[in-house]
């Protein structure tokens, strides 16, 4: 993910402190009736990474077997492929079947760009219906569907956003990601967006990326969190930032958070499973969980 990318020389100049929780987060979690252990899903943005052969996948893994290998290590995938191509239910079913070996695995598909970026939500009803019908083929393995709006989608488009979100089925887990600075620079725009999501039971993506600290809004309109973390090839700040997230997730879990989905992005994808492993190790320790860790074939300092 290039969104918010900065030069390595700038990383030590950035304040990576997580902001305080938004008021809506406190309100949401205070009403939570969740008494079950926190559900944690950690994964990457793609299963088709050839650079993982020999460290995460067996050296001679065929491309067609990447997904079958991926589900041995992670319990979710942030499925960006669906943003660039409309897939039919038959293809989705094949993917679901390849993940059968991991009963708790979740696919988190990104809404197709024809809907979000080309039509910009207007006149997109038929496309949306077609997209969602295909995603339903994931059945029990369907995780949150996330709608990412383009960087130039402005608060002046709020009416269209409201109409579109209101048209979505309420029985599907849906998250929205807003990116333009004006959504976060003005309290009125910010509050209107998150209150809309809260009213409709739609989650808000939190994107943690070095060059756009404003999108770390810390607003939870629902009692599920979806974090998209953009690392910098295992720069020391990656680990500092992960520690901050472990602490915040622990805090939210104590307040009633139901589930967290954590999608790991790295400038060099060799690093993604390594940082996933570190995150899972720390969450297991701090929250007394037993999330399966990716089985890396060598120590991190030898893999990267």
C-alpha positions as CSV (number, residue, x, y, z in Angstrom):
1,X,0.0,0.0,0.0
2,X,1.5,3.4,-1.1
3,X,-1.1,5.5,0.8
4,X,0.8,7.6,3.4
5,X,4.2,6.3,2.4
6,X,7.2,8.4,3.4
7,X,11.0,8.1,2.9
8,X,12.8,6.0,5.6
9,X,14.7,9.1,6.6
10,X,11.5,10.8,7.8
11,X,10.3,7.9,10.0
12,X,12.2,8.9,13.1
13,X,10.7,12.4,12.8
14,X,7.1,11.2,13.0
15,X,5.1,11.0,16.2
16,X,3.6,7.5,16.1
17,X,1.6,7.9,19.3
18,X,-1.9,6.6,18.9
19,X,-4.5,9.3,19.5
20,X,-7.0,9.1,22.4
21,X,-10.2,7.2,21.7
22,X,-12.9,9.2,20.0
23,X,-16.0,9.9,22.1
24,X,-18.0,7.6,19.9
25,X,-15.7,4.7,20.8
26,X,-16.2,5.2,24.5
27,X,-20.0,5.4,23.9
28,X,-20.0,2.3,21.7
29,X,-18.0,0.1,24.0
30,X,-19.8,1.3,27.1
31,X,-23.0,-0.2,25.6
32,X,-21.3,-3.5,24.6
33,X,-22.8,-6.6,26.1
34,X,-20.0,-8.8,24.9
35,X,-18.8,-11.2,27.6
36,X,-16.9,-13.6,25.3
37,X,-13.2,-13.6,24.8
38,X,-12.0,-11.2,22.1
39,X,-12.0,-12.7,18.6
40,X,-8.7,-11.8,16.8
41,X,-8.1,-12.1,13.1
42,X,-4.6,-11.3,11.7
43,X,-3.5,-11.6,8.1
44,X,-2.0,-10.0,5.0
45,X,-3.4,-8.3,1.9
46,X,-2.7,-11.1,-0.6
47,X,-1.9,-14.8,-0.6
48,X,-0.1,-14.7,-4.0
49,X,3.3,-13.5,-2.7
50,X,6.1,-15.4,-4.5
51,X,8.6,-13.9,-2.0
52,X,7.2,-16.1,0.7
53,X,8.4,-19.3,-1.1
54,X,11.1,-20.8,1.0
55,X,10.3,-18.8,4.2
56,X,6.5,-19.2,4.7
57,X,5.6,-21.5,1.9
58,X,7.6,-24.6,0.8
59,X,10.2,-23.6,-1.8
60,X,8.5,-25.4,-4.7
61,X,4.9,-24.2,-4.0
62,X,2.9,-23.8,-7.2
63,X,1.0,-20.5,-7.7
64,X,-2.3,-22.5,-7.7
65,X,-1.5,-23.7,-4.2
66,X,-0.7,-20.4,-2.6
67,X,-4.1,-20.0,-0.9
68,X,-4.1,-23.5,0.4
69,X,-0.7,-22.8,2.0
70,X,-1.7,-19.3,3.2
71,X,-4.6,-20.6,5.3
72,X,-2.2,-22.8,7.2
73,X,-0.6,-19.7,8.7
74,X,-3.3,-17.0,9.1
75,X,-7.0,-16.8,10.0
76,X,-7.9,-13.9,7.6
77,X,-7.0,-12.3,4.4
78,X,-7.7,-8.7,3.5
79,X,-8.9,-9.5,0.0
80,X,-7.9,-6.6,-2.2
81,X,-8.3,-8.6,-5.4
82,X,-12.0,-8.1,-5.4
83,X,-11.4,-4.3,-5.7
84,X,-9.9,-4.7,-9.1
85,X,-12.0,-7.4,-10.6
86,X,-15.6,-8.6,-10.3
87,X,-15.5,-12.3,-9.5
88,X,-18.4,-14.7,-9.9
89,X,-19.8,-17.0,-7.2
90,X,-18.1,-20.0,-8.7
91,X,-14.6,-18.5,-8.2
92,X,-15.5,-17.4,-4.7
93,X,-16.7,-20.9,-3.9
94,X,-13.4,-22.3,-5.1
95,X,-11.5,-20.0,-2.8
96,X,-13.7,-20.9,0.1
97,X,-13.1,-24.6,-0.5
98,X,-9.3,-24.0,-0.5
99,X,-9.7,-22.5,3.0
100,X,-11.6,-25.5,4.3
101,X,-8.6,-26.7,6.3
102,X,-8.9,-23.7,8.6
103,X,-12.4,-23.7,10.0
104,X,-12.2,-20.2,11.5
105,X,-10.7,-18.5,8.4
106,X,-12.3,-15.3,7.2
107,X,-12.1,-13.5,3.8
108,X,-12.4,-9.8,4.1
109,X,-13.2,-8.6,0.5
110,X,-12.8,-5.0,-0.6
111,X,-15.7,-3.5,-2.6
112,X,-15.0,-3.3,-6.3
113,X,-13.6,0.0,-7.6
114,X,-16.4,0.3,-10.2
115,X,-18.7,1.0,-7.3
116,X,-16.4,3.1,-5.1
117,X,-14.0,4.9,-7.4
118,X,-15.6,5.0,-10.8
119,X,-19.3,5.5,-10.0
120,X,-18.5,6.9,-6.6
121,X,-21.6,5.2,-5.2
122,X,-24.0,6.9,-7.5
123,X,-26.1,4.6,-9.8
124,X,-24.3,1.6,-8.4
125,X,-27.2,-0.4,-7.1
126,X,-27.0,-3.2,-9.7
127,X,-23.2,-3.5,-9.4
128,X,-23.5,-3.6,-5.7
129,X,-26.1,-6.3,-5.8
130,X,-24.0,-8.4,-8.1
131,X,-20.9,-7.9,-6.0
132,X,-22.6,-8.8,-2.7
133,X,-24.3,-11.8,-4.2
134,X,-20.9,-13.2,-5.3
135,X,-19.4,-12.5,-1.9
136,X,-22.2,-14.5,-0.2
137,X,-20.6,-17.6,-1.8
138,X,-18.0,-17.4,0.9
139,X,-20.8,-18.4,3.3
140,X,-19.4,-19.0,6.9
141,X,-16.0,-17.8,5.8
142,X,-17.2,-14.3,4.9
143,X,-15.6,-11.7,7.2
144,X,-16.1,-7.9,7.0
145,X,-16.7,-6.4,3.6
146,X,-14.9,-3.1,3.4
147,X,-15.8,0.0,1.2
148,X,-12.8,2.2,0.6
149,X,-13.5,5.6,-0.8
150,X,-10.9,7.3,-3.0
151,X,-8.5,10.0,-1.6
152,X,-10.5,12.7,-3.4
153,X,-13.9,11.7,-2.0
154,X,-14.9,14.8,-0.1
155,X,-17.4,15.6,2.7
156,X,-19.5,17.5,0.2
157,X,-20.5,14.0,-1.1
158,X,-22.0,13.1,2.3
159,X,-25.5,12.9,1.0
160,X,-24.5,10.3,-1.6
161,X,-22.5,8.4,1.0
162,X,-25.6,8.3,3.3
163,X,-27.9,7.2,0.6
164,X,-25.6,4.4,-0.4
165,X,-24.8,3.1,3.1
166,X,-28.5,3.1,3.9
167,X,-29.2,0.9,0.9
168,X,-26.8,-1.8,2.0
169,X,-28.2,-4.9,3.7
170,X,-28.0,-4.7,7.5
171,X,-27.2,-8.4,8.0
172,X,-23.8,-8.3,6.4
173,X,-20.6,-7.1,8.3
174,X,-19.6,-3.9,6.4
175,X,-16.8,-1.3,7.1
176,X,-16.1,2.0,5.4
177,X,-12.7,3.7,4.9
178,X,-12.6,7.4,4.3
179,X,-9.3,9.0,3.3
180,X,-9.7,12.6,2.3
181,X,-8.2,15.0,4.9
182,X,-11.3,17.1,5.2
183,X,-13.3,14.2,6.8
184,X,-10.9,14.4,9.8
185,X,-9.9,18.1,9.8
186,X,-13.4,19.3,10.7
187,X,-15.3,18.0,13.7
188,X,-18.7,18.4,12.0
189,X,-17.7,16.3,9.0
190,X,-16.0,13.7,11.2
191,X,-18.9,13.4,13.6
192,X,-21.5,13.2,10.8
193,X,-19.6,10.3,9.1
194,X,-19.1,8.2,12.2
195,X,-22.6,8.9,13.6
196,X,-24.0,7.7,10.3
197,X,-22.0,4.5,10.5
198,X,-23.0,3.9,14.1
199,X,-26.7,4.4,13.2
200,X,-26.5,1.8,10.4
201,X,-24.3,-0.7,12.3
202,X,-21.4,-0.1,9.9
203,X,-17.8,-0.2,11.1
204,X,-15.0,2.3,10.4
205,X,-11.7,1.2,9.0
206,X,-8.7,2.7,10.9
207,X,-5.6,3.0,8.7
208,X,-2.3,3.3,10.4
209,X,0.2,4.7,7.9
210,X,3.3,6.9,8.5
211,X,2.4,9.9,6.3
212,X,-1.3,10.3,7.2
213,X,-1.6,10.3,10.9
214,X,-5.1,12.0,10.6
215,X,-6.7,8.8,9.4
216,X,-5.9,7.1,12.7
217,X,-9.3,8.4,13.9
218,X,-9.7,5.9,16.8
219,X,-13.5,5.9,16.2
220,X,-15.4,2.7,16.6
221,X,-19.1,3.0,15.5
222,X,-19.5,-0.7,16.2
223,X,-17.9,-3.0,18.8
224,X,-15.6,-4.6,16.1
225,X,-12.4,-3.0,15.0
226,X,-10.7,-3.2,11.6
227,X,-7.1,-2.0,11.4
228,X,-5.1,-1.7,8.3
229,X,-1.5,-1.3,9.3
230,X,1.1,-0.1,6.8
231,X,4.6,-0.9,7.9
232,X,8.0,0.1,6.7
233,X,10.0,-3.1,6.0
234,X,10.6,-3.9,9.7
235,X,12.0,-0.5,10.6
236,X,12.3,-0.2,14.4
237,X,9.2,2.1,14.4
238,X,7.1,-0.8,13.1
239,X,7.6,-2.7,16.4
240,X,7.0,0.4,18.5
241,X,3.7,1.0,16.7
242,X,2.7,-2.7,17.1
243,X,3.3,-2.4,20.8
244,X,1.0,0.6,20.9
245,X,-1.7,-1.3,19.1
246,X,-1.4,-4.3,21.5
247,X,-2.0,-2.0,24.4
248,X,-5.0,-0.2,22.8
249,X,-6.6,-3.5,21.7
250,X,-6.1,-4.8,25.3
251,X,-7.8,-1.7,26.6
252,X,-10.7,-2.1,24.1
253,X,-11.1,-5.8,24.9
254,X,-11.5,-4.9,28.6
255,X,-14.2,-2.5,27.6
256,X,-16.2,-5.0,25.6
257,X,-14.7,-5.1,22.1
258,X,-16.0,-8.2,20.3
259,X,-13.6,-8.7,17.5
260,X,-10.5,-7.1,15.8
261,X,-9.4,-7.6,12.2
262,X,-5.8,-6.6,11.6
263,X,-4.6,-6.4,8.0
264,X,-0.8,-6.2,7.7
265,X,0.8,-4.3,4.8
266,X,4.5,-3.9,4.2
267,X,6.6,-2.0,1.7
268,X,8.4,-5.3,1.3
269,X,6.0,-8.2,1.6
270,X,8.7,-10.5,2.9
271,X,8.3,-8.6,6.1
272,X,4.5,-9.0,6.5
273,X,4.4,-12.5,8.0
274,X,7.2,-11.6,10.3
275,X,5.4,-8.6,11.8
276,X,2.1,-10.6,11.9
277,X,4.0,-13.2,14.0
278,X,5.3,-10.5,16.3
279,X,1.8,-9.0,16.7
280,X,0.2,-12.4,17.5
281,X,2.9,-13.3,20.0
282,X,2.3,-10.1,21.9
283,X,-1.5,-10.3,21.8
284,X,-1.3,-13.9,23.0
285,X,0.8,-12.9,25.9
286,X,-1.0,-9.7,26.9
287,X,-4.6,-10.9,26.4
288,X,-4.0,-14.5,27.4
289,X,-5.1,-15.8,24.0
290,X,-4.0,-18.7,21.9
291,X,-4.0,-17.4,18.3
292,X,-2.0,-19.7,16.0
293,X,1.2,-18.1,14.8
294,X,2.5,-18.3,11.2
295,X,5.1,-21.0,11.0
296,X,8.1,-19.2,9.7
297,X,10.9,-21.5,8.5
298,X,13.7,-19.4,9.9
299,X,14.3,-16.7,12.5
300,X,13.1,-13.2,11.4
301,X,16.7,-11.9,11.2
302,X,17.5,-14.6,8.7
303,X,14.4,-14.2,6.6
304,X,14.7,-10.4,6.1
